[in-house]
Amino acid sequence: MPQSKLLQPDYHQATKHSYLSVQIDPNYVDASTQPSAFKLYPKFYRRVKLNLNNPVHSFISLTSTVTLEKMYKESSQKLRVNPSAGALYPTEVYVQIRGIQGIVNGIYHLEVENNCLTLIYELIDDGLESYIIPGKSINGFIFLISCVYYRSSWKYKDRSLRYCWLDSGHHLGAIAASAYIHDQEIQFIFDFDKLALNADLGFENKEFISACAISGEVQEKKIRHLRLKVPFVCGTAYFEANEFIEDGYQKTSLLKSRQHKLVHPQFNFDKDKFFQTVWMRRSSRRFHKQSISQENYWRILQSVEQPIPTVNFEEIQIYSIVHEVRGMPPGLYKGKHLIKAGNFSEKTGYLCINQAIARDSAVTLFFVSDYINYQTAMQIAGFLGQRVYLVSNFWGIHCSGVGAFYDDETQEFLETNKDVLYAMAIGI
């Protein structure tokens, strides 16, 4: 275990599920008390309605748009390009735009419910670059992912620290997908002065920046910190603080992640079909125990193994429990290597807290890591989860993320000493 990991509180250990913990606290909530899932600034703020026929507007919109509205019991539920644990959507997107014709240089909030950009700060000689890439200027876009954590902690309590970061990673995946469709190069940054930026964005303790994505021309130019604090608007109708989550965020924000060379992925998907995949992506609620082809399974794994465009990195390893893949013996795999053979569908369902989607899937993937920075590792796991969603759906295979599992028992079954961060079920 890295020495730096021994020096930090173990937020993963503190949020583990076990058979006993789930029985003691089944986590029932009153749905009528759910916090708002949309953040809105006052009506007098300047807004830009996003026109999907404009390539710049389309690029921004597709990073965080509503793709389906459906009725659930007596209320409507707006589903988005990015999945979210419990459909609680704790993540928000802000985008700094500089040097783009027809748009005022400024920091905007992406108002998902109304598909528009809300100008919250106009730039002069200041900007986000000074917090993220000092000494540089970006002509183009700087996306910030934030977490309004009470939307998640309302239901999942301390464990929502995991879900906020997984959701943040999924949101980065949505940004990457939109960038690919619109021929924009993207780079993720996880290590920067998040705490100073939170303070100047006026977030208090109710929201926090988790990650950044930049897209545009990088220039050598000194940009100063924001000259004014941004007025704060709460992203929920009411708020209850969680000291564990706030401490976990602050402590992990001070740690450096592992570093590696920046390499961009190389995909060759039909972009019209890929756009439809992004728009139609859904989390499967059930599988039918049907098999998938080995060819498509390898395609999914190969896509997941493509580089992640960041220099801040935590390595994620993937274990697969194969149930129904034509031409492959069922069993536990690490990559293409069979660790132990057998039909483990019932065991997988049990490990995922008796969820049928893990039992009836064709394959259940588990992401594990021996990380330095827990916050970065969880976000990368979520980003890879978004890749699994989109690539699976592209090839006609359904998918669902699984954030709840018996941590220690799953780790023991996988025969690894690394932390299990996330699971993904794919199938028909």
Secondary structure, DSSP 8 states (H G I E B T S, - for coil): --HHHHTS--HHHHT-B-HHHHHH------GGG---S-----TTS-EEE--TTSHHHHHHHTTS-EEEEEEETTEEEEEESS--GGG---EEEEEEEES-TTS-SEEEEEEGGGTEEEEEEE-SSB-THHHHSTTEEEEEEEEEEEE-THHHHHHHGGGHHHHHHHHHHHHHHHHHHHHHHTT---EEE--S-HHHHHHHTT-TTT-EEEEEEEEEEEEE---B--SS------SSSS----HHHHHHHHHHHTS--EE-----------HHHHHHHHHH----S---S--EEHHHHHHHHHHHTS--SBSEE---EEEEEESSEETS-SEEEETTEEEEES--HHHHHHHTTS-HHHHHSSEEEEEEE--S-HHHHHHHHHHHHHHHHHHHHHTT-EEEEE---BHHHHHHHHT-SSEEEEEEEEE-
